[in-house]
């Protein structure tokens, strides 16, 4: 499975971005799909998790501002990010879990200026 993330960029605090993650496999059949981020000098952290047939979960720091979703017809995962803050800066990775394996996208840089 290949995942291709895109949509990152430079935005001012308070702005919005939408990240996309195109999958080579059916996103409808994924057990879970998620977005992680890694800030400079920090460990990679889970930002949002979408479980097939289950709830969506978000890191406390992004609740109410970020929304994870998927388009099954396009086999694409999204992360809508609103009211961005400088602390949201980092490389964002999409990931998907199919059957017994997790796959990662290549990452897309998000930079939020104050």
C-alpha positions in Angstrom: 0.0 0.0 0.0 1.3 3.4 -0.9 0.2 6.6 0.8 0.9 10.1 -0.7 0.4 13.1 1.6 0.0 16.6 0.3 -1.4 20.0 1.2 1.1 21.3 3.7 2.5 24.8 3.5 3.1 28.0 5.3 0.2 29.7 7.0 -0.3 32.4 9.6 -1.7 31.7 13.0 -5.5 31.5 12.9 -5.4 30.2 9.3 -6.6 26.9 7.8 -5.1 24.1 5.8 -6.4 20.8 4.5 -4.1 17.9 4.2 -4.8 15.1 1.8 -3.5 11.5 1.7 -4.2 9.5 -1.4 -4.1 5.7 -0.9 -3.4 3.0 -3.4 -5.7 0.7 -1.5 -9.3 1.0 -0.5 -9.6 3.4 2.5 -13.0 1.8 3.2 -11.3 -1.5 4.0 -8.6 0.0 6.3 -9.0 -0.9 10.0 -7.8 2.5 11.0 -6.5 5.6 9.3 -4.7 8.4 11.1 -2.6 11.5 11.0 0.6 11.9 13.0 2.9 14.9 13.3 6.5 15.4 14.4 7.7 18.8 15.5 11.5 19.5 15.5 13.2 17.8 18.3 10.1 16.0 19.4 8.7 12.5 19.1 6.0 11.7 16.5 2.6 12.1 18.0 -0.9 11.0 17.1 -3.1 13.9 16.0 -6.3 12.2 14.7 -7.5 8.6 14.4 -10.4 7.3 12.3 -11.5 3.8 13.1 -13.8 2.0 10.6 -17.1 1.5 12.3 -15.9 3.4 15.3 -15.4 6.9 16.6 -13.0 9.5 15.6 -10.3 10.4 18.2 -8.2 13.5 18.5 -5.3 14.7 20.5 -6.4 17.1 23.2 -4.4 19.9 21.7 -6.3 19.8 18.4 -9.9 19.0 19.5 -12.4 21.4 18.1 -10.0 22.6 15.5 -9.0 19.6 13.4 -11.3 17.2 11.6 -10.3 13.8 10.1 -12.4 12.4 7.3 -12.1 10.1 4.3 -13.6 10.0 0.8 -14.1 6.3 -0.1 -14.8 7.0 -3.7 -11.4 8.8 -4.0 -9.6 6.6 -1.6 -8.3 9.7 0.1 -7.9 10.6 3.8 -8.2 14.3 4.8 -7.3 16.4 7.8 -9.0 19.8 7.9 -7.1 22.1 10.2 -8.6 25.3 11.4 -7.5 28.1 13.8 -3.9 26.9 13.4 -1.4 27.8 16.0 2.4 28.0 15.9 2.6 24.9 18.0 0.9 23.0 15.2 4.1 23.3 13.2 5.7 20.0 12.1 5.8 17.3 9.5 2.5 15.6 9.2 2.3 11.9 8.3 -0.7 9.9 7.3 -0.9 6.2 8.1 -3.3 3.4 7.5 -3.7 0.0 9.0 -4.8 -2.8 6.7 -5.3 -6.3 8.0 -2.0 -6.8 9.9 0.3 -4.0 8.6 0.6 -0.3 9.1 1.7 1.8 6.2 3.0 5.4 6.2 3.0 8.3 3.9 6.0 10.4 3.2 5.1 13.4 5.3 4.1 17.0 4.4 5.5 20.1 6.2 3.1 22.5 8.0 4.5 25.7 9.2 2.4 28.2 11.2 3.8 31.6 11.7 2.9 33.8 14.6 
